[in-house]
Amino acid sequence: PQKQQVRVLIENMASLRGMGVNIASILPKPVGRATKWDDDDDDDEPQPQKQQKPRSSGAPKVPPQGKRGGWVPRNLDDFGDGGAFPEIHVAQYPLDMGRKDGKTGKTIALQMDAEGNIKYDAILQAGRNHNTLIQGRHQDLVAKKVHEMDVDRPDDEEVLSKTQETQAALEKIVSGKITAAKVARPEINQRKEAEYIRYMPSKAGGNFNSGAKERIIKMHEAPVDPLELPKFKHKKAPRGPPSPPVPVMHSPPRKVSQKDMQDWKIPPCVSNWKNAKGYTIPLDKRLAADGRGHAQVVINDKFAQFSESLLIAQEVAREGISARIKERERQQRMEKEKKDEEMRQLARDARMMRTGAVPASALDKQAGGGR
């Protein structure tokens, strides 16, 4: 029934269009913008609309094409409803397409174990300390047998040896740090004697200084922790000037002659590939810099041998061709003579038959049959 109603509606609209009636003026205006194409009859679920960012009222004016030198699109209003500007060589994100939000991905690289199997429990170690014990495999949940575990209690000698090794390792670490601290901070080794100071208050009486007339104060340096980090950062002083260089003994200056100037004249480098400053270089200078005039042309002797071999092969080929041509002409001549002889024989036989005599060919046949 719905298809029939649609068909009737289409027929009515066609008839109205044929009568010259404007259908758009009759139909009401659409309430909202369509989110599907007209041929999407199968999908009845409404498609969610993307929320577009509102454009500001005072949108900047985009320069026309060809006059966009120095202009760079900064916000979404600069793009309008279009895409990026290809003539502007900057990163552009029209409608925020391709823009990264700065969040790091949580994809974990594929890892393999010693047997070549995929470690699916690697995702459990992501974001955790490597010392954290995670049991994510079936083998971790299987109880170990007694013979696979070393459950015997160590004896006293083994306990003593392990204790001494641990103590020696810790003492080595502590002594190294103490030695380094003493070298860096020499005030640790300087131990001063305690000083005793007699103190007499200005106000005497029972109400002041607990009724005492004098006090003795003992002053000594506070102990310094050798493992404490330094509180001040020492900057290294800049290195002083080095020792003066060794003097080089030169001969006394003399006047340069014209010959010396010509000998020390270094021609400029002429390259066949680069000319950064765009100089016009004459061809003779290029040929001189190329060094072609200094090179001696040497022809290999094998070129002459090769040419002579080619001439000999050519003569041999010509002789073979002429011999084949002569043999072919001789065979053609023999065939022609044979055909002429056959034609003469036929003419002779025909002449003899006309005169009534027996042809020679018939006699030859009879002679051959008698034999």
Residue, then its C-alpha position, 0 to 999 in steps of 0.5 A: p500500500q505504501k508503494q501504491q501511495v507513492r506511485v499515485l503521488i508521483e503521477n499527481m505531481a507529473s500531472l501538475r507539472g504538465m499543467g504548468v503548476n510550480i510544485a515548490s510553491i505548493l509544498p511547505k518549506p523543509v523543517g531541517r536539513a536532510t542527512k541522507w540521499d534521496d535513494d537511501d530508502d533501505d536505511d531507515e535509521p537516522q544518521p547522526q549529524k556532525q556538529q560543525k563549529p559556528r563561524s564567527s560573524g567577522a570572518p576574514k576576507v580571503p584574498p583572491q587567487g594569485k594575490r595570496g602572497g604572505w597570507v596564511p590561513r589560521n582558523l577554520d573561517d579562512f577555509g570556508d567550506g572548501g579545502a586547503f590552498p595548494e599554493i600556500h606551502v604550510a601545514q593546513y587543516p581544513l575542518d580539522m582534518g588530519r590534525k593530531d590532538g597530541k595524545t600518544g597512541k596505546t598501540i603495542a609492538l608485536q613481540m615474540d618469545a624465544e620459541g617464536n610464539i606471539k607474546y600476548d601477555a605483553i599488553l599486561q606489561a604496558g605502563r608497569n614497572h619491569n620488576t612487577l611480576i605478572q602471571g599471564r600465561h598458562q605455564d605460570l599457573v601450573a604448580k611446579k613439581v618438587h624435583e623442579m624446584d630447589v627447596d633444600r635449605p642452604d647450609d651454614e657455610e653457604v649462608l656465611s659465604k653469601t653474607q660475606e659477599t653481600q657485605a663486601a659488595l656494600e662496603k665497596i659501594v660505600s667506600g667508593k662514595i665516601t672517597a669521592a665525597k672526600v675528594a670533592r669536599p675536602e672540609i670533611n677531613q678537616r676536624k677542628e678541636a672544640e672551643y669553649i666560650r665563657y658567656m656573661p649575661s649583661k643582666a644578672g639576677g634570679n629572673f634572668n639567665s636562670g639565676a646563673k652569673e655566667r655560662i660556658i658554651k662549647m662550639h664545634e663543627a656539626p658532623v657532615d654526612p659524606l653521602e649528602l649531595p653538594k648544595f652548591k654547584h661549582k663552575k669551572a673557571p675558563r681555561g687560560p691562554p695556552s703557551p705562545p706558538v713556536p716562532v717560525m723563522h723566515s728569510p728576510p723579505r725580498k722584492v717579488s719579480q715578475k717571473d715569481m708573480q707569474d709562477w705563483k699565479i693560480p688560475p681560477c677553477v672552471s667547473n663543467w657542472k657548477n657556476a654559482k656566481g654566473y660568470t661568462i667563461p670563454l670556451d678556450k678557458r673551459l677547454a684549457a681547464d678541461g685538459r683536453g689539449h694536454a692529453q695525447v690521443v693513443i690509438n690501440d693497435k688492435f683497431a688496425q688488426f680488427s679492420e684488417s680482419l674485417l677486410i679479409a672476411q669481406e674479401v672471403a665473403r665476396e669470393g664465396i658469393s661470386a662462386r655461388i653466383k657462377e655455379r647458379e648461372r652454370q646450372q641455369r644454363m645447363e637446364k636451359e640447354k636441356k630444355d632447348e634440346e627437348m624442344r628440338q627433339l619434339a619439333r623433329d618428331a613432329r616433322m617426321m610424323r608429318t612426312g609419314a616416317v617413324p619418329a626417332s623417339a618411337l624407335d628408341k622406345q621399341a628398342g628399349g621394349g625389345r631389350 
